[in-house]
Amino acid sequence: MKMPPVERMIAALTHKPADHVPCEVRCTVDMEAEMAAYTGDKNYISKYIELPVARVDLEPAGEIVRRGFYKDVFGVIWNRTQDKNIGVPENAWITPENFKDYEFPEALPDLFFSKARETFNKAKADGKYRQARLNLSLWERAWAMRGMENLMMDFAADPTFVTEYFGRICDYNCAVLKRAIANLEFEGVHFGDDWGTQLGLMISPKMWRTYIKPYIKKMYGIVRDAGKFVSIHSCGKVQELFDDLIEIGVDSFNPFQPEVIDVDWTVKTYKKRLCFWGGVSTQDALAFGTQEQVYQETKHLLDLGRDGGVIVCPSHTIPPGAKPENVIAMLKSMQENS
């Protein structure tokens, strides 16, 4: 019997078998245009798989300040002339002297909810898994406003400031989460916060546990107490934190990069404890592999997820440089799974 996408997703998150393993595919703006041109169809993905997730970002829209530059509601100006999806922060103005005077934006004004409800109501009718997203949830929000180098030095030069700064960001995020839970119906919250490089953590595990873990535990706890799933995104080689993440309530980890994480060992080691969301290499297989290699890599991930615990998708939103024919090979492998 065919399951609706939401049930398939929940089966994966709770480590139970489903009619087939849930799959996702998303591309960057440039790559999406390339794929549409290659296939002659901007809706090419739907010919192969049913996308299971509908998303709402828990942040009101900012404004375009000039061509290629976007200002978010926190006051950060993002240069999107190169990276059109996220961009690079252009201004860093928070200091230990002025941060107490900084006024955070309103935690989801009433006007925010009409469009969000529309998105989630349609998703419910379509049987999709509804996911609220808190991007730049702590570490990234902090360095975007403070500057990466400045924040790194603050850990040594002014740890009291770091604690107070992170505390204020956490308090704001908790208010956002409570507002979202009270006003929207959805299944899970996805938190974004890159803590790693491909060599390891950006800060030591001890520093992470001192300065980051207590605050994300508080945020995740609000979601878990509301009976919703917690998924997180953190790029890089961060697997030494998996046990900590399980301890504080994480259900699923993304992007699950095979370049820095042993996919087979990790799925087997954390079976029934942590679901993995990703796994198809964007840096290697999709960019430089053959169609057969991509097909088989995708099939292997699908086989690992037969009993739940895996949501198969590219390890990141597919960037330019991936071969369009390899993307199709991945989609064909996913289609056969269904």
C-alpha positions as a Markdown table, in Angstrom:
| # | Residue | x | y | z |
|---|---|---|---|---|
| 1 | Met | 0.0 | 0.0 | 0.0 |
| 2 | Lys | 1.4 | 3.4 | -1.0 |
| 3 | Met | 2.2 | 5.7 | 1.9 |
| 4 | Pro | 1.8 | 9.5 | 1.8 |
| 5 | Pro | 5.1 | 11.3 | 1.9 |
| 6 | Val | 4.7 | 12.5 | 5.5 |
| 7 | Glu | 4.3 | 8.9 | 6.7 |
| 8 | Arg | 7.3 | 7.8 | 4.7 |
| 9 | Met | 9.4 | 10.6 | 6.3 |
| 10 | Ile | 8.2 | 9.8 | 9.8 |
| 11 | Ala | 9.0 | 6.2 | 9.3 |
| 12 | Ala | 12.6 | 7.1 | 8.3 |
| 13 | Leu | 12.9 | 9.5 | 11.3 |
| 14 | Thr | 11.7 | 6.8 | 13.7 |
| 15 | His | 13.7 | 4.0 | 12.2 |
| 16 | Lys | 10.9 | 2.0 | 10.7 |
| 17 | Pro | 10.5 | 0.5 | 7.2 |
| 18 | Ala | 8.2 | 2.2 | 4.7 |
| 19 | Asp | 6.9 | 1.4 | 1.3 |
| 20 | His | 10.1 | 3.0 | 0.0 |
| 21 | Val | 13.0 | 5.2 | 1.3 |
| 22 | Pro | 12.1 | 8.9 | 1.1 |
| 23 | Cys | 14.2 | 10.9 | -1.3 |
| 24 | Glu | 14.9 | 14.6 | -2.0 |
| 25 | Val | 16.7 | 16.6 | -4.7 |
| 26 | Arg | 17.3 | 20.3 | -4.6 |
| 27 | Cys | 19.5 | 22.5 | -6.8 |
| 28 | Thr | 21.0 | 26.0 | -6.5 |
| 29 | Val | 19.5 | 28.7 | -8.6 |
| 30 | Asp | 22.2 | 28.4 | -11.3 |
| 31 | Met | 22.1 | 24.6 | -11.4 |
| 32 | Glu | 18.3 | 24.5 | -11.5 |
| 33 | Ala | 18.4 | 26.7 | -14.6 |
| 34 | Glu | 21.0 | 24.3 | -16.1 |
| 35 | Met | 18.9 | 21.2 | -15.4 |
| 36 | Ala | 15.8 | 22.9 | -16.8 |
| 37 | Ala | 17.7 | 23.6 | -20.0 |
| 38 | Tyr | 19.2 | 20.1 | -20.1 |
| 39 | Thr | 15.9 | 18.3 | -19.7 |
| 40 | Gly | 13.7 | 20.9 | -21.4 |
| 41 | Asp | 11.4 | 20.8 | -18.4 |
| 42 | Lys | 11.6 | 22.9 | -15.2 |
| 43 | Asn | 9.5 | 20.2 | -13.4 |
| 44 | Tyr | 11.9 | 17.4 | -14.4 |
| 45 | Ile | 12.2 | 16.1 | -10.8 |
| 46 | Ser | 8.5 | 15.2 | -10.5 |
| 47 | Lys | 8.9 | 12.8 | -13.5 |
| 48 | Tyr | 11.1 | 10.6 | -11.3 |
| 49 | Ile | 10.2 | 11.1 | -7.6 |
| 50 | Glu | 7.7 | 12.8 | -5.4 |
| 51 | Leu | 9.3 | 15.4 | -3.2 |
| 52 | Pro | 8.2 | 14.8 | 0.3 |
| 53 | Val | 8.9 | 18.0 | 2.2 |
| 54 | Ala | 7.4 | 21.5 | 2.3 |
| 55 | Arg | 9.4 | 24.2 | 4.1 |
| 56 | Val | 8.8 | 27.5 | 5.7 |
| 57 | Asp | 11.7 | 29.7 | 6.9 |
| 58 | Leu | 11.1 | 31.2 | 10.3 |
| 59 | Glu | 12.4 | 34.6 | 9.3 |
| 60 | Pro | 10.5 | 37.4 | 7.6 |
| 61 | Ala | 11.9 | 38.5 | 4.2 |
| 62 | Gly | 14.4 | 41.2 | 4.1 |
| 63 | Glu | 15.1 | 43.6 | 1.2 |
| 64 | Ile | 17.2 | 44.0 | -1.8 |
| 65 | Val | 19.5 | 47.0 | -1.1 |
| 66 | Arg | 21.1 | 47.0 | -4.6 |
| 67 | Arg | 21.6 | 44.5 | -7.4 |
| 68 | Gly | 23.1 | 41.4 | -5.9 |
| 69 | Phe | 23.0 | 42.5 | -2.3 |
| 70 | Tyr | 20.3 | 41.4 | 0.2 |
| 71 | Lys | 19.7 | 42.8 | 3.7 |
| 72 | Asp | 18.1 | 40.5 | 6.1 |
| 73 | Val | 15.9 | 41.5 | 9.0 |
| 74 | Phe | 18.8 | 41.3 | 11.4 |
| 75 | Gly | 20.7 | 44.0 | 9.5 |
| 76 | Val | 23.3 | 41.8 | 7.8 |
| 77 | Ile | 24.0 | 42.6 | 4.2 |
| 78 | Trp | 24.6 | 39.5 | 2.1 |
| 79 | Asn | 26.7 | 39.8 | -1.1 |
| 80 | Arg | 25.0 | 37.4 | -3.6 |
| 81 | Thr | 26.9 | 38.4 | -6.7 |
| 82 | Gln | 28.8 | 35.1 | -6.6 |
| 83 | Asp | 26.8 | 32.8 | -4.3 |
| 84 | Lys | 23.2 | 33.6 | -5.4 |
| 85 | Asn | 21.6 | 31.4 | -2.8 |
| 86 | Ile | 23.1 | 32.5 | 0.5 |
| 87 | Gly | 25.9 | 35.0 | -0.1 |
| 88 | Val | 28.7 | 36.4 | 2.0 |
| 89 | Pro | 28.2 | 38.9 | 4.9 |
| 90 | Glu | 29.4 | 42.3 | 3.9 |
| 91 | Asn | 29.0 | 44.2 | 7.2 |
| 92 | Ala | 30.0 | 43.2 | 10.8 |
| 93 | Trp | 29.0 | 45.7 | 13.4 |
| 94 | Ile | 28.2 | 43.9 | 16.6 |
| 95 | Thr | 30.9 | 44.6 | 19.3 |
| 96 | Pro | 31.1 | 43.8 | 23.0 |
| 97 | Glu | 30.3 | 47.5 | 23.6 |
| 98 | Asn | 27.2 | 47.8 | 21.5 |
| 99 | Phe | 25.5 | 44.4 | 21.5 |
| 100 | Lys | 23.4 | 45.1 | 24.6 |
| 101 | Asp | 21.8 | 48.0 | 22.7 |
| 102 | Tyr | 21.1 | 45.9 | 19.6 |
| 103 | Glu | 17.3 | 45.3 | 19.1 |
| 104 | Phe | 16.4 | 42.0 | 17.5 |
| 105 | Pro | 13.6 | 42.0 | 15.0 |
| 106 | Glu | 10.1 | 41.1 | 16.1 |
| 107 | Ala | 9.8 | 37.4 | 16.7 |
| 108 | Leu | 7.5 | 36.5 | 13.8 |
| 109 | Pro | 5.1 | 39.4 | 13.3 |
| 110 | Asp | 1.4 | 38.5 | 12.8 |
| 111 | Leu | 1.7 | 39.3 | 9.0 |
| 112 | Phe | 4.3 | 36.4 | 8.7 |
| 113 | Phe | 1.8 | 33.7 | 9.4 |
| 114 | Ser | -0.7 | 34.1 | 6.5 |
| 115 | Lys | 1.7 | 33.0 | 3.8 |
| 116 | Ala | 3.2 | 30.3 | 6.1 |
| 117 | Arg | -0.2 | 28.8 | 6.8 |
| 118 | Glu | -1.0 | 28.8 | 3.1 |
| 119 | Thr | 2.2 | 26.9 | 2.4 |
| 120 | Phe | 1.6 | 24.3 | 5.2 |
| 121 | Asn | -2.1 | 23.9 | 4.4 |
| 122 | Lys | -1.4 | 23.0 | 0.8 |
| 123 | Ala | 1.4 | 20.7 | 2.0 |
| 124 | Lys | -1.0 | 18.9 | 4.4 |
| 125 | Ala | -3.5 | 18.4 | 1.5 |
| 126 | Asp | -0.7 | 17.0 | -0.6 |
| 127 | Gly | 0.3 | 14.6 | 2.2 |
| 128 | Lys | 3.8 | 16.2 | 2.7 |
| 129 | Tyr | 6.0 | 16.5 | 5.7 |
| 130 | Arg | 5.9 | 20.1 | 6.9 |
| 131 | Gln | 9.2 | 21.5 | 8.1 |
| 132 | Ala | 9.8 | 24.9 | 9.8 |
| 133 | Arg | 13.4 | 26.0 | 9.3 |
| 134 | Leu | 15.5 | 28.1 | 11.7 |
| 135 | Asn | 18.5 | 28.9 | 9.6 |
| 136 | Leu | 21.7 | 30.4 | 11.1 |
| 137 | Ser | 20.4 | 29.2 | 14.4 |
| 138 | Leu | 23.2 | 30.3 | 16.7 |
| 139 | Trp | 26.9 | 30.1 | 15.7 |
| 140 | Glu | 26.2 | 31.3 | 12.2 |
| 141 | Arg | 23.9 | 34.1 | 13.3 |
| 142 | Ala | 26.5 | 35.2 | 15.8 |
| 143 | Trp | 29.4 | 35.4 | 13.4 |
| 144 | Ala | 27.3 | 36.9 | 10.5 |
| 145 | Met | 26.7 | 39.9 | 12.7 |
| 146 | Arg | 30.0 | 40.0 | 14.6 |
| 147 | Gly | 32.4 | 38.7 | 11.9 |
| 148 | Met | 34.0 | 35.3 | 11.9 |
| 149 | Glu | 37.5 | 36.4 | 12.9 |
| 150 | Asn | 36.2 | 38.7 | 15.6 |
| 151 | Leu | 34.1 | 36.0 | 17.1 |
| 152 | Met | 36.9 | 33.5 | 17.1 |
| 153 | Met | 39.1 | 35.9 | 19.0 |
| 154 | Asp | 36.3 | 36.6 | 21.5 |
| 155 | Phe | 36.4 | 33.0 | 22.7 |
| 156 | Ala | 39.9 | 33.8 | 24.1 |
| 157 | Ala | 39.7 | 37.5 | 24.8 |
| 158 | Asp | 36.2 | 38.0 | 26.1 |
| 159 | Pro | 34.3 | 34.7 | 26.9 |
| 160 | Thr | 31.8 | 36.6 | 29.0 |
| 161 | Phe | 30.7 | 38.5 | 26.0 |
| 162 | Val | 30.4 | 35.3 | 23.9 |
| 163 | Thr | 28.2 | 33.8 | 26.6 |
| 164 | Glu | 25.9 | 36.8 | 26.8 |
| 165 | Tyr | 25.8 | 37.2 | 23.1 |
| 166 | Phe | 24.9 | 33.6 | 22.4 |
| 167 | Gly | 22.3 | 33.8 | 25.2 |
| 168 | Arg | 20.5 | 36.7 | 23.6 |
| 169 | Ile | 20.4 | 35.0 | 20.2 |
| 170 | Cys | 19.1 | 31.9 | 21.9 |
| 171 | Asp | 16.4 | 33.8 | 23.8 |
| 172 | Tyr | 15.3 | 35.4 | 20.5 |
| 173 | Asn | 15.2 | 32.0 | 18.7 |
| 174 | Cys | 13.2 | 30.5 | 21.6 |
| 175 | Ala | 10.6 | 33.2 | 21.2 |
| 176 | Val | 10.5 | 32.5 | 17.4 |
| 177 | Leu | 10.0 | 28.8 | 18.0 |
| 178 | Lys | 7.2 | 29.3 | 20.6 |
| 179 | Arg | 5.4 | 31.7 | 18.2 |
| 180 | Ala | 5.7 | 29.2 | 15.3 |
| 181 | Ile | 4.5 | 26.3 | 17.4 |
| 182 | Ala | 1.5 | 28.3 | 18.7 |
| 183 | Asn | 0.5 | 29.6 | 15.3 |
| 184 | Leu | 1.4 | 26.9 | 12.7 |
| 185 | Glu | 0.8 | 23.2 | 12.3 |
| 186 | Phe | 3.9 | 21.2 | 11.2 |
| 187 | Glu | 5.8 | 18.0 | 11.9 |
| 188 | Gly | 9.4 | 19.2 | 12.5 |
| 189 | Val | 11.9 | 22.0 | 12.8 |
| 190 | His | 15.2 | 22.1 | 10.9 |
| 191 | Phe | 18.1 | 24.0 | 12.5 |
| 192 | Gly | 21.0 | 25.3 | 10.4 |
| 193 | Asp | 24.4 | 25.9 | 12.0 |
| 194 | Asp | 27.7 | 24.9 | 10.3 |
| 195 | Trp | 30.2 | 23.9 | 13.0 |
| 196 | Gly | 32.7 | 22.1 | 10.8 |
| 197 | Thr | 35.2 | 22.2 | 8.0 |
| 198 | Gln | 36.2 | 19.1 | 6.0 |
| 199 | Leu | 39.1 | 18.6 | 8.5 |
| 200 | Gly | 37.2 | 18.9 | 11.7 |
| 201 | Leu | 35.4 | 21.3 | 14.0 |
| 202 | Met | 36.0 | 25.0 | 13.7 |
| 203 | Ile | 36.3 | 25.2 | 17.5 |
| 204 | Ser | 37.4 | 22.5 | 20.0 |
| 205 | Pro | 34.8 | 20.0 | 21.2 |
| 206 | Lys | 35.3 | 21.4 | 24.7 |
| 207 | Met | 34.5 | 24.9 | 23.5 |
| 208 | Trp | 31.5 | 23.7 | 21.5 |
| 209 | Arg | 30.1 | 21.9 | 24.6 |
| 210 | Thr | 30.7 | 25.0 | 26.7 |
| 211 | Tyr | 29.5 | 27.8 | 24.4 |
| 212 | Ile | 27.1 | 26.2 | 22.0 |
| 213 | Lys | 25.6 | 23.0 | 23.4 |
| 214 | Pro | 23.6 | 24.6 | 26.3 |
| 215 | Tyr | 21.8 | 27.0 | 24.0 |
| 216 | Ile | 20.9 | 24.6 | 21.2 |
| 217 | Lys | 19.8 | 22.1 | 23.9 |
| 218 | Lys | 17.3 | 24.8 | 25.1 |
| 219 | Met | 16.0 | 25.4 | 21.5 |
| 220 | Tyr | 15.8 | 21.7 | 20.6 |
| 221 | Gly | 13.9 | 21.1 | 23.9 |
| 222 | Ile | 11.2 | 23.5 | 22.9 |
| 223 | Val | 10.6 | 21.6 | 19.7 |
| 224 | Arg | 10.7 | 18.2 | 21.4 |
| 225 | Asp | 8.4 | 19.2 | 24.2 |
| 226 | Ala | 5.9 | 20.2 | 21.5 |
| 227 | Gly | 6.0 | 16.7 | 20.1 |
| 228 | Lys | 7.9 | 17.6 | 16.9 |
| 229 | Phe | 11.0 | 16.3 | 15.2 |
| 230 | Val | 14.4 | 18.0 | 15.4 |
| 231 | Ser | 16.7 | 17.9 | 12.4 |
| 232 | Ile | 19.9 | 19.8 | 12.0 |
| 233 | His | 22.3 | 20.8 | 9.2 |
| 234 | Ser | 25.9 | 21.2 | 10.0 |
| 235 | Cys | 28.5 | 20.9 | 7.2 |
| 236 | Gly | 31.8 | 19.3 | 7.6 |
| 237 | Lys | 33.5 | 16.6 | 9.7 |
| 238 | Val | 31.5 | 16.9 | 12.9 |
| 239 | Gln | 30.7 | 13.3 | 13.7 |
| 240 | Glu | 32.5 | 13.6 | 17.1 |
| 241 | Leu | 29.4 | 15.5 | 18.2 |
| 242 | Phe | 26.8 | 12.9 | 17.2 |
| 243 | Asp | 26.5 | 11.5 | 20.7 |
| 244 | Asp | 26.0 | 15.0 | 22.1 |
| 245 | Leu | 23.4 | 15.7 | 19.5 |
| 246 | Ile | 21.5 | 12.5 | 20.3 |
| 247 | Glu | 21.6 | 13.4 | 24.0 |
| 248 | Ile | 20.0 | 16.8 | 23.4 |
| 249 | Gly | 17.2 | 15.5 | 21.2 |
| 250 | Val | 18.3 | 15.5 | 17.6 |
| 251 | Asp | 16.4 | 13.1 | 15.4 |
| 252 | Ser | 18.1 | 13.6 | 12.1 |
| 253 | Phe | 21.5 | 14.9 | 10.9 |
| 254 | Asn | 22.1 | 16.5 | 7.5 |
| 255 | Pro | 24.1 | 16.9 | 5.1 |
| 256 | Phe | 25.8 | 13.6 | 5.8 |
| 257 | Gln | 28.8 | 14.2 | 3.5 |
| 258 | Pro | 30.5 | 11.0 | 2.3 |
| 259 | Glu | 33.7 | 12.9 | 1.7 |
| 260 | Val | 34.2 | 13.3 | 5.4 |
| 261 | Ile | 31.9 | 10.7 | 7.0 |
| 262 | Asp | 32.0 | 7.0 | 6.6 |
| 263 | Val | 28.5 | 6.4 | 5.4 |
| 264 | Asp | 28.3 | 2.6 | 6.0 |
| 265 | Trp | 29.9 | 2.7 | 9.4 |
| 266 | Thr | 27.9 | 5.7 | 10.6 |
| 267 | Val | 24.5 | 4.3 | 9.6 |
| 268 | Lys | 25.2 | 1.0 | 11.3 |
| 269 | Thr | 26.8 | 2.5 | 14.4 |
| 270 | Tyr | 23.9 | 4.9 | 15.0 |
| 271 | Lys | 21.1 | 2.6 | 13.9 |
| 272 | Lys | 17.9 | 3.4 | 15.8 |
| 273 | Arg | 19.5 | 6.4 | 17.4 |
| 274 | Leu | 20.1 | 9.0 | 14.6 |
| 275 | Cys | 18.6 | 9.3 | 11.2 |
| 276 | Phe | 20.9 | 10.5 | 8.4 |
| 277 | Trp | 19.6 | 12.9 | 5.7 |
| 278 | Gly | 21.8 | 13.2 | 2.6 |
| 279 | Gly | 24.6 | 11.0 | 1.5 |
| 280 | Val | 25.0 | 11.4 | -2.3 |
| 281 | Ser | 28.3 | 13.2 | -2.9 |
| 282 | Thr | 28.0 | 16.6 | -4.6 |
| 283 | Gln | 31.8 | 17.1 | -4.5 |
| 284 | Asp | 32.8 | 13.8 | -6.1 |
| 285 | Ala | 30.2 | 11.5 | -7.6 |
| 286 | Leu | 27.8 | 14.1 | -9.1 |
| 287 | Ala | 30.6 | 16.3 | -10.3 |
| 288 | Phe | 33.2 | 13.8 | -11.5 |
| 289 | Gly | 31.7 | 10.3 | -11.4 |
| 290 | Thr | 30.2 | 8.3 | -14.2 |
| 291 | Gln | 26.5 | 7.8 | -14.5 |
| 292 | Glu | 26.9 | 4.2 | -13.3 |
| 293 | Gln | 28.9 | 5.3 | -10.3 |
| 294 | Val | 26.2 | 7.8 | -9.3 |
| 295 | Tyr | 23.4 | 5.3 | -9.9 |
| 296 | Gln | 25.2 | 2.7 | -7.7 |
| 297 | Glu | 26.1 | 5.1 | -4.9 |
| 298 | Thr | 22.5 | 6.2 | -4.7 |
| 299 | Lys | 21.2 | 2.6 | -4.7 |
| 300 | His | 23.6 | 1.7 | -1.9 |
| 301 | Leu | 22.2 | 4.5 | 0.2 |
| 302 | Leu | 18.7 | 3.4 | -0.5 |
| 303 | Asp | 19.6 | -0.2 | 0.6 |
| 304 | Leu | 21.1 | 1.2 | 3.8 |
| 305 | Gly | 17.7 | 2.9 | 4.5 |
| 306 | Arg | 15.4 | 0.0 | 3.9 |
| 307 | Asp | 14.6 | -0.3 | 7.6 |
| 308 | Gly | 14.4 | 3.4 | 8.2 |
| 309 | Gly | 17.1 | 5.8 | 9.5 |
| 310 | Val | 18.1 | 7.3 | 6.1 |
| 311 | Ile | 16.6 | 10.0 | 3.9 |
| 312 | Val | 18.4 | 9.9 | 0.6 |
| 313 | Cys | 19.4 | 13.1 | -1.2 |
| 314 | Pro | 22.5 | 15.0 | -2.3 |
| 315 | Ser | 24.7 | 15.9 | 0.6 |
| 316 | His | 24.1 | 19.6 | -0.3 |
| 317 | Thr | 21.8 | 21.5 | -2.6 |
| 318 | Ile | 23.4 | 20.6 | -6.0 |
| 319 | Pro | 25.7 | 23.4 | -7.1 |
| 320 | Pro | 26.9 | 24.3 | -10.6 |
| 321 | Gly | 29.7 | 21.8 | -11.7 |
| 322 | Ala | 27.5 | 18.7 | -11.2 |
| 323 | Lys | 27.0 | 16.9 | -14.5 |
| 324 | Pro | 23.3 | 17.0 | -15.5 |
| 325 | Glu | 23.5 | 13.4 | -16.7 |
| 326 | Asn | 24.7 | 12.4 | -13.3 |
| 327 | Val | 21.7 | 14.1 | -11.6 |
| 328 | Ile | 19.4 | 12.2 | -13.9 |
| 329 | Ala | 21.2 | 8.9 | -13.1 |
| 330 | Met | 20.6 | 9.6 | -9.4 |
| 331 | Leu | 17.0 | 10.4 | -10.0 |
| 332 | Lys | 16.6 | 7.1 | -12.0 |
| 333 | Ser | 18.0 | 5.2 | -9.1 |
| 334 | Met | 15.6 | 6.9 | -6.7 |
| 335 | Gln | 12.7 | 6.2 | -9.0 |
| 336 | Glu | 13.4 | 2.5 | -9.1 |
| 337 | Asn | 13.4 | 2.5 | -5.3 |
| 338 | Ser | 9.8 | 3.7 | -5.4 |
